[in-house]
Amino acid sequence: MREPPAIETYGAGGFRVAGVWRPGPLLILADQPLDWRPTTLADVTIEDFAGVLALERGAAEFVLLGTGAVQALPARSIREGLRAAGLGFEFMATDAAVRMHNVLASEGRLFATALIPI
């Protein structure tokens, strides 16, 4: 598996990943940046993590979620669903999650990133 791409910048409702501007929510699985459905934390459901849950066992150790402009607690169903799948779960405001994503990617960690834009 290749290293996840760096997130170069964020804001104005999107993210620049590996030189490409991606408007809206973002999901990064392995080395693939993908469009993601939810636009607010309230919109996020466990079904939005279907791509993560479908990964081969061991392909991701945990999910990093950027919750938007402020850190907020995701729904219990999300926390419990990811835990039941054997995945760790970290959540924080999107700006902090972007920085954490880049550090973890540079360390070669196995994880998925889901980001709500600010």
PyMOL commands that place a pseudoatom at each C-alpha (Angstrom):
pseudoatom trace, name=CA, resn=MET, resi=1, chain=A, elem=C, hetatm=0, pos=[0.000, 0.000, 0.000]
pseudoatom trace, name=CA, resn=ARG, resi=2, chain=A, elem=C, hetatm=0, pos=[1.299, 3.439, -0.895]
pseudoatom trace, name=CA, resn=GLU, resi=3, chain=A, elem=C, hetatm=0, pos=[1.502, 6.355, 1.492]
pseudoatom trace, name=CA, resn=PRO, resi=4, chain=A, elem=C, hetatm=0, pos=[-1.622, 8.556, 1.738]
pseudoatom trace, name=CA, resn=PRO, resi=5, chain=A, elem=C, hetatm=0, pos=[-1.279, 11.831, -0.176]
pseudoatom trace, name=CA, resn=ALA, resi=6, chain=A, elem=C, hetatm=0, pos=[-0.504, 15.026, 1.707]
pseudoatom trace, name=CA, resn=ILE, resi=7, chain=A, elem=C, hetatm=0, pos=[-3.256, 17.563, 2.231]
pseudoatom trace, name=CA, resn=GLU, resi=8, chain=A, elem=C, hetatm=0, pos=[-1.598, 20.783, 1.139]
pseudoatom trace, name=CA, resn=THR, resi=9, chain=A, elem=C, hetatm=0, pos=[-4.276, 23.265, 2.148]
pseudoatom trace, name=CA, resn=TYR, resi=10, chain=A, elem=C, hetatm=0, pos=[-7.886, 23.480, 3.269]
pseudoatom trace, name=CA, resn=GLY, resi=11, chain=A, elem=C, hetatm=0, pos=[-10.645, 26.047, 3.646]
pseudoatom trace, name=CA, resn=ALA, resi=12, chain=A, elem=C, hetatm=0, pos=[-13.216, 27.704, 1.400]
pseudoatom trace, name=CA, resn=GLY, resi=13, chain=A, elem=C, hetatm=0, pos=[-15.213, 24.479, 1.535]
pseudoatom trace, name=CA, resn=GLY, resi=14, chain=A, elem=C, hetatm=0, pos=[-12.571, 22.059, 0.257]
pseudoatom trace, name=CA, resn=PHE, resi=15, chain=A, elem=C, hetatm=0, pos=[-9.066, 20.647, 0.271]
pseudoatom trace, name=CA, resn=ARG, resi=16, chain=A, elem=C, hetatm=0, pos=[-6.035, 20.631, -2.020]
pseudoatom trace, name=CA, resn=VAL, resi=17, chain=A, elem=C, hetatm=0, pos=[-4.624, 17.105, -2.122]
pseudoatom trace, name=CA, resn=ALA, resi=18, chain=A, elem=C, hetatm=0, pos=[-1.531, 16.241, -4.145]
pseudoatom trace, name=CA, resn=GLY, resi=19, chain=A, elem=C, hetatm=0, pos=[-1.924, 19.438, -6.181]
pseudoatom trace, name=CA, resn=VAL, resi=20, chain=A, elem=C, hetatm=0, pos=[-5.632, 18.965, -6.976]
pseudoatom trace, name=CA, resn=TRP, resi=21, chain=A, elem=C, hetatm=0, pos=[-8.397, 21.124, -5.468]
pseudoatom trace, name=CA, resn=ARG, resi=22, chain=A, elem=C, hetatm=0, pos=[-11.219, 18.922, -4.166]
pseudoatom trace, name=CA, resn=PRO, resi=23, chain=A, elem=C, hetatm=0, pos=[-14.345, 20.850, -3.156]
pseudoatom trace, name=CA, resn=GLY, resi=24, chain=A, elem=C, hetatm=0, pos=[-16.559, 19.425, -0.426]
pseudoatom trace, name=CA, resn=PRO, resi=25, chain=A, elem=C, hetatm=0, pos=[-16.109, 16.606, 2.072]
pseudoatom trace, name=CA, resn=LEU, resi=26, chain=A, elem=C, hetatm=0, pos=[-13.148, 14.289, 1.582]
pseudoatom trace, name=CA, resn=LEU, resi=27, chain=A, elem=C, hetatm=0, pos=[-12.392, 10.645, 2.330]
pseudoatom trace, name=CA, resn=ILE, resi=28, chain=A, elem=C, hetatm=0, pos=[-8.875, 9.277, 1.902]
pseudoatom trace, name=CA, resn=LEU, resi=29, chain=A, elem=C, hetatm=0, pos=[-8.599, 5.488, 1.746]
pseudoatom trace, name=CA, resn=ALA, resi=30, chain=A, elem=C, hetatm=0, pos=[-5.045, 4.196, 1.409]
pseudoatom trace, name=CA, resn=ASP, resi=31, chain=A, elem=C, hetatm=0, pos=[-3.619, 6.500, -1.265]
pseudoatom trace, name=CA, resn=GLN, resi=32, chain=A, elem=C, hetatm=0, pos=[-6.947, 7.499, -2.859]
pseudoatom trace, name=CA, resn=PRO, resi=33, chain=A, elem=C, hetatm=0, pos=[-8.680, 10.822, -2.169]
pseudoatom trace, name=CA, resn=LEU, resi=34, chain=A, elem=C, hetatm=0, pos=[-12.421, 10.373, -2.746]
pseudoatom trace, name=CA, resn=ASP, resi=35, chain=A, elem=C, hetatm=0, pos=[-15.525, 12.530, -2.568]
pseudoatom trace, name=CA, resn=TRP, resi=36, chain=A, elem=C, hetatm=0, pos=[-17.476, 11.918, 0.641]
pseudoatom trace, name=CA, resn=ARG, resi=37, chain=A, elem=C, hetatm=0, pos=[-21.198, 12.470, 1.255]
pseudoatom trace, name=CA, resn=PRO, resi=38, chain=A, elem=C, hetatm=0, pos=[-21.749, 14.251, 4.605]
pseudoatom trace, name=CA, resn=THR, resi=39, chain=A, elem=C, hetatm=0, pos=[-21.337, 18.014, 4.747]
pseudoatom trace, name=CA, resn=THR, resi=40, chain=A, elem=C, hetatm=0, pos=[-21.822, 18.395, 8.523]
pseudoatom trace, name=CA, resn=LEU, resi=41, chain=A, elem=C, hetatm=0, pos=[-21.086, 16.173, 11.487]
pseudoatom trace, name=CA, resn=ALA, resi=42, chain=A, elem=C, hetatm=0, pos=[-24.833, 15.759, 12.032]
pseudoatom trace, name=CA, resn=ASP, resi=43, chain=A, elem=C, hetatm=0, pos=[-25.049, 14.217, 8.529]
pseudoatom trace, name=CA, resn=VAL, resi=44, chain=A, elem=C, hetatm=0, pos=[-22.437, 11.518, 9.226]
pseudoatom trace, name=CA, resn=THR, resi=45, chain=A, elem=C, hetatm=0, pos=[-23.702, 7.951, 9.638]
pseudoatom trace, name=CA, resn=ILE, resi=46, chain=A, elem=C, hetatm=0, pos=[-21.892, 4.643, 9.984]
pseudoatom trace, name=CA, resn=GLU, resi=47, chain=A, elem=C, hetatm=0, pos=[-22.903, 3.941, 6.368]
pseudoatom trace, name=CA, resn=ASP, resi=48, chain=A, elem=C, hetatm=0, pos=[-20.605, 6.784, 5.297]
pseudoatom trace, name=CA, resn=PHE, resi=49, chain=A, elem=C, hetatm=0, pos=[-17.703, 4.599, 6.421]
pseudoatom trace, name=CA, resn=ALA, resi=50, chain=A, elem=C, hetatm=0, pos=[-18.693, 1.673, 4.169]
pseudoatom trace, name=CA, resn=GLY, resi=51, chain=A, elem=C, hetatm=0, pos=[-15.499, 2.064, 2.124]
pseudoatom trace, name=CA, resn=VAL, resi=52, chain=A, elem=C, hetatm=0, pos=[-13.397, 1.896, 5.278]
pseudoatom trace, name=CA, resn=LEU, resi=53, chain=A, elem=C, hetatm=0, pos=[-15.311, -1.074, 6.630]
pseudoatom trace, name=CA, resn=ALA, resi=54, chain=A, elem=C, hetatm=0, pos=[-14.838, -2.887, 3.306]
pseudoatom trace, name=CA, resn=LEU, resi=55, chain=A, elem=C, hetatm=0, pos=[-11.055, -2.621, 3.472]
pseudoatom trace, name=CA, resn=GLU, resi=56, chain=A, elem=C, hetatm=0, pos=[-9.086, -5.784, 3.939]
pseudoatom trace, name=CA, resn=ARG, resi=57, chain=A, elem=C, hetatm=0, pos=[-8.394, -6.524, 7.617]
pseudoatom trace, name=CA, resn=GLY, resi=58, chain=A, elem=C, hetatm=0, pos=[-5.246, -4.675, 8.651]
pseudoatom trace, name=CA, resn=ALA, resi=59, chain=A, elem=C, hetatm=0, pos=[-5.368, -2.172, 5.762]
pseudoatom trace, name=CA, resn=ALA, resi=60, chain=A, elem=C, hetatm=0, pos=[-6.322, 0.557, 8.248]
pseudoatom trace, name=CA, resn=GLU, resi=61, chain=A, elem=C, hetatm=0, pos=[-5.697, 0.654, 11.984]
pseudoatom trace, name=CA, resn=PHE, resi=62, chain=A, elem=C, hetatm=0, pos=[-8.042, 3.543, 12.646]
pseudoatom trace, name=CA, resn=VAL, resi=63, chain=A, elem=C, hetatm=0, pos=[-10.190, 6.317, 11.207]
pseudoatom trace, name=CA, resn=LEU, resi=64, chain=A, elem=C, hetatm=0, pos=[-9.295, 9.988, 11.611]
pseudoatom trace, name=CA, resn=LEU, resi=65, chain=A, elem=C, hetatm=0, pos=[-12.373, 12.234, 11.380]
pseudoatom trace, name=CA, resn=GLY, resi=66, chain=A, elem=C, hetatm=0, pos=[-12.275, 16.010, 10.943]
pseudoatom trace, name=CA, resn=THR, resi=67, chain=A, elem=C, hetatm=0, pos=[-15.546, 17.250, 12.452]
pseudoatom trace, name=CA, resn=GLY, resi=68, chain=A, elem=C, hetatm=0, pos=[-15.627, 20.699, 10.824]
pseudoatom trace, name=CA, resn=ALA, resi=69, chain=A, elem=C, hetatm=0, pos=[-14.752, 24.105, 12.306]
pseudoatom trace, name=CA, resn=VAL, resi=70, chain=A, elem=C, hetatm=0, pos=[-14.943, 22.835, 15.900]
pseudoatom trace, name=CA, resn=GLN, resi=71, chain=A, elem=C, hetatm=0, pos=[-14.308, 19.529, 17.585]
pseudoatom trace, name=CA, resn=ALA, resi=72, chain=A, elem=C, hetatm=0, pos=[-17.535, 17.744, 18.408]
pseudoatom trace, name=CA, resn=LEU, resi=73, chain=A, elem=C, hetatm=0, pos=[-18.520, 14.272, 19.551]
pseudoatom trace, name=CA, resn=PRO, resi=74, chain=A, elem=C, hetatm=0, pos=[-19.677, 12.014, 16.688]
pseudoatom trace, name=CA, resn=ALA, resi=75, chain=A, elem=C, hetatm=0, pos=[-22.813, 9.931, 17.177]
pseudoatom trace, name=CA, resn=ARG, resi=76, chain=A, elem=C, hetatm=0, pos=[-22.512, 6.862, 19.391]
pseudoatom trace, name=CA, resn=SER, resi=77, chain=A, elem=C, hetatm=0, pos=[-23.561, 4.614, 16.475]
pseudoatom trace, name=CA, resn=ILE, resi=78, chain=A, elem=C, hetatm=0, pos=[-20.452, 5.730, 14.555]
pseudoatom trace, name=CA, resn=ARG, resi=79, chain=A, elem=C, hetatm=0, pos=[-18.102, 5.259, 17.493]
pseudoatom trace, name=CA, resn=GLU, resi=80, chain=A, elem=C, hetatm=0, pos=[-19.528, 1.835, 18.329]
pseudoatom trace, name=CA, resn=GLY, resi=81, chain=A, elem=C, hetatm=0, pos=[-19.738, 0.704, 14.691]
pseudoatom trace, name=CA, resn=LEU, resi=82, chain=A, elem=C, hetatm=0, pos=[-16.083, 1.433, 14.010]
pseudoatom trace, name=CA, resn=ARG, resi=83, chain=A, elem=C, hetatm=0, pos=[-15.035, -0.146, 17.302]
pseudoatom trace, name=CA, resn=ALA, resi=84, chain=A, elem=C, hetatm=0, pos=[-17.064, -3.283, 16.481]
pseudoatom trace, name=CA, resn=ALA, resi=85, chain=A, elem=C, hetatm=0, pos=[-15.170, -3.472, 13.175]
pseudoatom trace, name=CA, resn=GLY, resi=86, chain=A, elem=C, hetatm=0, pos=[-11.887, -3.470, 15.080]
pseudoatom trace, name=CA, resn=LEU, resi=87, chain=A, elem=C, hetatm=0, pos=[-10.927, 0.062, 14.081]
pseudoatom trace, name=CA, resn=GLY, resi=88, chain=A, elem=C, hetatm=0, pos=[-9.644, 2.792, 16.310]
pseudoatom trace, name=CA, resn=PHE, resi=89, chain=A, elem=C, hetatm=0, pos=[-11.314, 6.175, 15.989]
pseudoatom trace, name=CA, resn=GLU, resi=90, chain=A, elem=C, hetatm=0, pos=[-9.895, 9.660, 16.485]
pseudoatom trace, name=CA, resn=PHE, resi=91, chain=A, elem=C, hetatm=0, pos=[-11.883, 12.826, 15.907]
pseudoatom trace, name=CA, resn=MET, resi=92, chain=A, elem=C, hetatm=0, pos=[-10.973, 16.483, 16.116]
pseudoatom trace, name=CA, resn=ALA, resi=93, chain=A, elem=C, hetatm=0, pos=[-11.680, 19.781, 14.376]
pseudoatom trace, name=CA, resn=THR, resi=94, chain=A, elem=C, hetatm=0, pos=[-10.826, 19.594, 10.677]
pseudoatom trace, name=CA, resn=ASP, resi=95, chain=A, elem=C, hetatm=0, pos=[-7.823, 21.933, 10.892]
pseudoatom trace, name=CA, resn=ALA, resi=96, chain=A, elem=C, hetatm=0, pos=[-6.205, 19.702, 13.515]
pseudoatom trace, name=CA, resn=ALA, resi=97, chain=A, elem=C, hetatm=0, pos=[-7.197, 16.555, 11.592]
pseudoatom trace, name=CA, resn=VAL, resi=98, chain=A, elem=C, hetatm=0, pos=[-5.469, 17.853, 8.448]
pseudoatom trace, name=CA, resn=ARG, resi=99, chain=A, elem=C, hetatm=0, pos=[-2.250, 18.429, 10.378]
pseudoatom trace, name=CA, resn=MET, resi=100, chain=A, elem=C, hetatm=0, pos=[-2.547, 15.007, 12.050]
pseudoatom trace, name=CA, resn=HIS, resi=101, chain=A, elem=C, hetatm=0, pos=[-3.223, 13.342, 8.676]
pseudoatom trace, name=CA, resn=ASN, resi=102, chain=A, elem=C, hetatm=0, pos=[-0.015, 14.760, 7.237]
pseudoatom trace, name=CA, resn=VAL, resi=103, chain=A, elem=C, hetatm=0, pos=[2.075, 13.673, 10.228]
pseudoatom trace, name=CA, resn=LEU, resi=104, chain=A, elem=C, hetatm=0, pos=[0.609, 10.156, 10.244]
pseudoatom trace, name=CA, resn=ALA, resi=105, chain=A, elem=C, hetatm=0, pos=[1.023, 9.814, 6.475]
pseudoatom trace, name=CA, resn=SER, resi=106, chain=A, elem=C, hetatm=0, pos=[4.685, 10.820, 6.728]
pseudoatom trace, name=CA, resn=GLU, resi=107, chain=A, elem=C, hetatm=0, pos=[5.154, 8.129, 9.391]
pseudoatom trace, name=CA, resn=GLY, resi=108, chain=A, elem=C, hetatm=0, pos=[3.700, 5.442, 7.106]
pseudoatom trace, name=CA, resn=ARG, resi=109, chain=A, elem=C, hetatm=0, pos=[0.746, 4.707, 9.385]
pseudoatom trace, name=CA, resn=LEU, resi=110, chain=A, elem=C, hetatm=0, pos=[-2.225, 2.702, 8.095]
pseudoatom trace, name=CA, resn=PHE, resi=111, chain=A, elem=C, hetatm=0, pos=[-5.385, 4.762, 8.501]
pseudoatom trace, name=CA, resn=ALA, resi=112, chain=A, elem=C, hetatm=0, pos=[-8.343, 6.339, 6.736]
pseudoatom trace, name=CA, resn=THR, resi=113, chain=A, elem=C, hetatm=0, pos=[-9.147, 10.059, 6.884]
pseudoatom trace, name=CA, resn=ALA, resi=114, chain=A, elem=C, hetatm=0, pos=[-12.631, 11.548, 6.629]
pseudoatom trace, name=CA, resn=LEU, resi=115, chain=A, elem=C, hetatm=0, pos=[-12.930, 15.341, 6.591]
pseudoatom trace, name=CA, resn=ILE, resi=116, chain=A, elem=C, hetatm=0, pos=[-15.828, 17.745, 6.768]
pseudoatom trace, name=CA, resn=PRO, resi=117, chain=A, elem=C, hetatm=0, pos=[-14.750, 21.004, 5.106]
pseudoatom trace, name=CA, resn=ILE, resi=118, chain=A, elem=C, hetatm=0, pos=[-14.572, 24.404, 6.763]
for i in range(1, 118): cmd.bond("trace and resi %d" % i, "trace and resi %d" % (i + 1))
show_as sticks, trace
zoom trace
